[in-house]
Amino acid sequence: MKLLSSTVNTDVLKGALIINEHGAEFRCSGLGLNIAAARMSNQLEIVVQMQEYDGEGELMDGTVEVPLNNLKDWTIQLQNYD
C-alpha cells in the first residue's frame, strides 16, 4: 500500500492486521479512549481495540485494548478494500 500522506483516517485502521514483536496476530476492531488514565495524568490515552488470532487462524472471543504508544515495535498492515 502506498500512503500519499503521513496521516490516515482512523476508519482505515478497522480491520487492519496487527502483528506484535513476538509474531502474534490481531485484527483491529477500533480505537478507544482510556478516560481512567486521563484522571491520573490529565491526558487522554488512545487505545487500539483488537481481537487475537488463535493458533489455527481463528479470531478468539473478546477484545484486548493496548495503548497506542505501546505499539512501537508492532507492524500494522492496512487492508485495501478498493
N, CA and C atoms as an extended XYZ file, in Angstrom:
246
Properties=species:S:1:pos:R:3:atomname:S:1:resname:S:1:resid:I:1 pbc="F F F"
N         0.848       -1.170        0.000 N   MET     1
C         0.000        0.000        0.000 CA  MET     1
C         0.891        1.229        0.000 C   MET     1
N         0.564        2.168       -0.823 N   LYS     2
C         1.322        3.403       -0.912 CA  LYS     2
C         0.544        4.507       -0.212 C   LYS     2
N         1.148        5.100        0.807 N   LEU     3
C         0.491        6.195        1.519 CA  LEU     3
C         0.834        7.507        0.832 C   LEU     3
N        -0.183        8.320        0.593 N   LEU     4
C         0.024        9.598       -0.066 CA  LEU     4
C         0.326       10.717        0.914 C   LEU     4
N         0.103       10.484        2.186 N   SER     5
C         0.419       11.479        3.199 CA  SER     5
C         0.817       10.759        4.488 C   SER     5
N         1.224       11.505        5.470 N   SER     6
C         1.651       10.903        6.727 CA  SER     6
C         0.497       10.710        7.705 C   SER     6
N        -0.714       11.042        7.293 N   THR     7
C        -1.878       10.846        8.143 CA  THR     7
C        -2.889        9.952        7.426 C   THR     7
N        -3.637        9.214        8.229 N   VAL     8
C        -4.703        8.379        7.676 CA  VAL     8
C        -5.953        8.577        8.519 C   VAL     8
N        -7.090        8.396        7.918 N   ASN     9
C        -8.347        8.446        8.634 CA  ASN     9
C        -8.406        7.230        9.552 C   ASN     9
N        -8.885        7.400       10.754 N   THR    10
C        -8.930        6.286       11.702 CA  THR    10
C        -9.823        5.149       11.225 C   THR    10
N       -10.739        5.428       10.306 N   ASP    11
C       -11.611        4.372        9.780 CA  ASP    11
C       -10.823        3.289        9.056 C   ASP    11
N        -9.681        3.638        8.454 N   VAL    12
C        -8.908        2.635        7.713 CA  VAL    12
C        -8.211        1.651        8.643 C   VAL    12
N        -8.105        1.982        9.926 N   LEU    13
C        -7.479        1.062       10.871 CA  LEU    13
C        -8.375       -0.119       11.207 C   LEU    13
N        -9.683        0.076       11.119 N   LYS    14
C       -10.607       -1.012       11.432 CA  LYS    14
C       -10.421       -2.133       10.408 C   LYS    14
N       -10.136       -3.315       10.901 N   GLY    15
C        -9.878       -4.462       10.038 CA  GLY    15
C        -8.412       -4.681        9.731 C   GLY    15
N        -7.546       -3.754       10.152 N   ALA    16
C        -6.115       -3.903        9.882 CA  ALA    16
C        -5.548       -5.110       10.634 C   ALA    16
N        -4.571       -5.752       10.018 N   LEU    17
C        -3.852       -6.843       10.662 CA  LEU    17
C        -2.718       -6.235       11.468 C   LEU    17
N        -2.645       -6.567       12.749 N   ILE    18
C        -1.620       -6.034       13.645 CA  ILE    18
C        -0.792       -7.209       14.155 C   ILE    18
N         0.520       -7.088       14.048 N   ILE    19
C         1.425       -8.166       14.471 CA  ILE    19
C         2.391       -7.613       15.504 C   ILE    19
N         2.441       -8.267       16.678 N   ASN    20
C         3.343       -7.778       17.726 CA  ASN    20
C         4.766       -8.270       17.492 C   ASN    20
N         5.682       -7.842       18.346 N   GLU    21
C         7.099       -8.166       18.171 CA  GLU    21
C         7.400       -9.652       18.327 C   GLU    21
N         6.449      -10.432       18.841 N   HIS    22
C         6.625      -11.876       19.016 CA  HIS    22
C         5.949      -12.677       17.904 C   HIS    22
N         5.303      -11.989       16.960 N   GLY    23
C         4.648      -12.637       15.839 CA  GLY    23
C         3.181      -12.964       16.044 C   GLY    23
N         2.616      -12.640       17.206 N   ALA    24
C         1.188      -12.873       17.444 CA  ALA    24
C         0.376      -11.912       16.574 C   ALA    24
N        -0.704      -12.420       15.990 N   GLU    25
C        -1.512      -11.621       15.088 CA  GLU    25
C        -2.849      -11.239       15.719 C   GLU    25
N        -3.275      -10.026       15.394 N   PHE    26
C        -4.509       -9.457       15.911 CA  PHE    26
C        -5.244       -8.776       14.764 C   PHE    26
N        -6.554       -8.604       14.907 N   ARG    27
C        -7.365       -7.854       13.946 CA  ARG    27
C        -7.919       -6.632       14.667 C   ARG    27
N        -7.652       -5.447       14.140 N   CYS    28
C        -8.113       -4.206       14.767 CA  CYS    28
C        -9.630       -4.085       14.633 C   CYS    28
N       -10.295       -3.846       15.752 N   SER    29
C       -11.738       -3.653       15.723 CA  SER    29
C       -12.131       -2.206       16.000 C   SER    29
N       -11.160       -1.360       16.338 N   GLY    30
C       -11.462        0.048       16.544 CA  GLY    30
C       -10.461        0.735       17.453 C   GLY    30
N       -10.747        1.975       17.741 N   LEU    31
C        -9.935        2.791       18.650 CA  LEU    31
C       -10.818        3.239       19.801 C   LEU    31
N       -10.199        3.509       20.931 N   GLY    32
C       -10.938        3.981       22.088 CA  GLY    32
C       -10.102        4.968       22.889 C   GLY    32
N       -10.721        5.558       23.868 N   LEU    33
C       -10.042        6.477       24.779 CA  LEU    33
C       -10.110        5.915       26.185 C   LEU    33
N        -8.975        5.828       26.839 N   ASN    34
C        -8.917        5.374       28.225 CA  ASN    34
C        -9.082        6.603       29.110 C   ASN    34
N       -10.292        6.808       29.596 N   ILE    35
C       -10.540        8.005       30.412 CA  ILE    35
C       -10.039        7.825       31.841 C   ILE    35
N        -9.845        6.582       32.278 N   ALA    36
C        -9.290        6.354       33.611 CA  ALA    36
C        -7.850        6.867       33.666 C   ALA    36
N        -7.092        6.670       32.612 N   ALA    37
C        -5.720        7.169       32.565 CA  ALA    37
C        -5.705        8.692       32.561 C   ALA    37
N        -6.725        9.293       31.957 N   ALA    38
C        -6.796       10.751       31.889 CA  ALA    38
C        -6.967       11.368       33.269 C   ALA    38
N        -7.690       10.678       34.142 N   ARG    39
C        -7.877       11.211       35.503 CA  ARG    39
C        -6.544       11.284       36.251 C   ARG    39
N        -5.664       10.347       35.956 N   MET    40
C        -4.392       10.293       36.684 CA  MET    40
C        -3.334       11.218       36.077 C   MET    40
N        -3.339       11.365       34.744 N   SER    41
C        -2.270       12.124       34.097 CA  SER    41
C        -2.750       13.387       33.396 C   SER    41
N        -4.043       13.645       33.431 N   ASN    42
C        -4.648       14.792       32.741 CA  ASN    42
C        -4.449       14.716       31.228 C   ASN    42
N        -4.218       13.509       30.699 N   GLN    43
C        -4.105       13.304       29.260 CA  GLN    43
C        -4.910       12.070       28.885 C   GLN    43
N        -5.648       12.176       27.788 N   LEU    44
C        -6.374       11.017       27.299 CA  LEU    44
C        -5.386       10.025       26.695 C   LEU    44
N        -5.645        8.750       26.917 N   GLU    45
C        -4.795        7.703       26.349 CA  GLU    45
C        -5.586        7.001       25.247 C   GLU    45
N        -5.041        6.995       24.034 N   ILE    46
C        -5.670        6.308       22.916 CA  ILE    46
C        -5.303        4.834       22.988 C   ILE    46
N        -6.315        3.968       22.880 N   VAL    47
C        -6.070        2.525       22.897 CA  VAL    47
C        -6.580        1.921       21.593 C   VAL    47
N        -5.872        0.892       21.143 N   VAL    48
C        -6.289        0.139       19.968 CA  VAL    48
C        -7.039       -1.089       20.469 C   VAL    48
N        -8.256       -1.264       19.991 N   GLN    49
C        -9.080       -2.412       20.368 CA  GLN    49
C        -8.878       -3.480       19.302 C   GLN    49
N        -8.564       -4.712       19.753 N   MET    50
C        -8.263       -5.762       18.791 CA  MET    50
C        -8.649       -7.129       19.320 C   MET    50
N        -8.811       -8.055       18.383 N   GLN    51
C        -9.056       -9.452       18.709 CA  GLN    51
C        -7.824      -10.248       18.295 C   GLN    51
N        -7.460      -11.220       19.116 N   GLU    52
C        -6.287      -12.044       18.817 CA  GLU    52
C        -6.693      -13.270       18.007 C   GLU    52
N        -5.807      -13.681       17.120 N   TYR    53
C        -5.991      -14.928       16.380 CA  TYR    53
C        -5.403      -16.072       17.197 C   TYR    53
N        -6.077      -17.232       17.178 N   ASP    54
C        -5.529      -18.405       17.861 CA  ASP    54
C        -4.547      -19.121       16.929 C   ASP    54
N        -4.004      -20.225       17.358 N   GLY    55
C        -3.019      -20.972       16.586 CA  GLY    55
C        -3.546      -21.545       15.287 C   GLY    55
N        -4.868      -21.617       15.151 N   GLU    56
C        -5.477      -22.162       13.939 CA  GLU    56
C        -5.962      -21.072       12.982 C   GLU    56
N        -5.667      -19.815       13.309 N   GLY    57
C        -6.053      -18.715       12.438 CA  GLY    57
C        -7.466      -18.207       12.620 C   GLY    57
N        -8.115      -18.608       13.710 N   GLU    58
C        -9.475      -18.149       14.008 CA  GLU    58
C        -9.415      -17.026       15.040 C   GLU    58
N       -10.315      -16.040       14.885 N   LEU    59
C       -10.378      -14.965       15.873 CA  LEU    59
C       -10.918      -15.495       17.193 C   LEU    59
N       -10.254      -15.132       18.276 N   MET    60
C       -10.692      -15.541       19.606 CA  MET    60
C       -11.803      -14.604       20.078 C   MET    60
N       -12.628      -15.075       21.023 N   ASP    61
C       -13.680      -14.244       21.595 CA  ASP    61
C       -13.071      -13.134       22.443 C   ASP    61
N       -13.751      -12.012       22.502 N   GLY    62
C       -13.329      -10.907       23.350 CA  GLY    62
C       -12.329      -10.001       22.657 C   GLY    62
N       -12.171       -8.825       23.224 N   THR    63
C       -11.220       -7.863       22.675 CA  THR    63
C       -10.165       -7.519       23.714 C   THR    63
N        -9.046       -7.076       23.208 N   VAL    64
C        -7.923       -6.620       24.021 CA  VAL    64
C        -7.719       -5.150       23.689 C   VAL    64
N        -7.407       -4.334       24.683 N   GLU    65
C        -7.092       -2.929       24.435 CA  GLU    65
C        -5.636       -2.686       24.791 C   GLU    65
N        -4.898       -2.159       23.824 N   VAL    66
C        -3.474       -1.879       24.017 CA  VAL    66
C        -3.255       -0.393       23.744 C   VAL    66
N        -2.589        0.328       24.662 N   PRO    67
C        -2.311        1.741       24.403 CA  PRO    67
C        -1.538        1.915       23.092 C   PRO    67
N        -1.936        2.887       22.312 N   LEU    68
C        -1.300        3.141       21.026 CA  LEU    68
C         0.210        3.345       21.183 C   LEU    68
N         0.624        3.993       22.239 N   ASN    69
C         2.056        4.228       22.474 CA  ASN    69
C         2.832        2.942       22.695 C   ASN    69
N         2.165        1.850       23.061 N   ASN    70
C         2.846        0.574       23.300 CA  ASN    70
C         3.036       -0.242       22.022 C   ASN    70
N         2.567        0.247       20.897 N   LEU    71
C         2.670       -0.494       19.641 CA  LEU    71
C         3.925       -0.137       18.849 C   LEU    71
N         4.905        0.423       19.505 N   LYS    72
C         6.122        0.921       18.847 CA  LYS    72
C         6.797       -0.131       17.965 C   LYS    72
N         6.947       -1.351       18.433 N   ASP    73
C         7.639       -2.398       17.690 CA  ASP    73
C         6.689       -3.360       16.977 C   ASP    73
N         5.423       -2.971       16.853 N   TRP    74
C         4.426       -3.791       16.177 CA  TRP    74
C         4.299       -3.316       14.730 C   TRP    74
N         3.777       -4.184       13.851 N   THR    75
C         3.505       -3.768       12.483 CA  THR    75
C         1.993       -3.738       12.271 C   THR    75
N         1.563       -2.796       11.444 N   ILE    76
C         0.148       -2.656       11.121 CA  ILE    76
C         0.021       -2.727        9.601 C   ILE    76
N        -0.751       -3.697        9.147 N   GLN    77
C        -0.993       -3.858        7.713 CA  GLN    77
C        -2.420       -3.431        7.417 C   GLN    77
N        -2.551       -2.277        6.760 N   LEU    78
C        -3.870       -1.764        6.416 CA  LEU    78
C        -4.454       -2.619        5.303 C   LEU    78
N        -5.763       -2.808        5.324 N   GLN    79
C        -6.438       -3.633        4.325 CA  GLN    79
C        -6.915       -2.726        3.189 C   GLN    79
N        -6.736       -3.175        1.969 N   ASN    80
C        -7.148       -2.427        0.792 CA  ASN    80
C        -8.507       -2.947        0.342 C   ASN    80
N        -9.523       -2.107        0.405 N   TYR    81
C       -10.875       -2.506        0.036 CA  TYR    81
C       -11.331       -1.879       -1.272 C   TYR    81
N       -10.407       -1.538       -2.156 N   ASP    82
C       -10.773       -0.907       -3.450 CA  ASP    82
C       -11.508       -1.882       -4.337 C   ASP    82
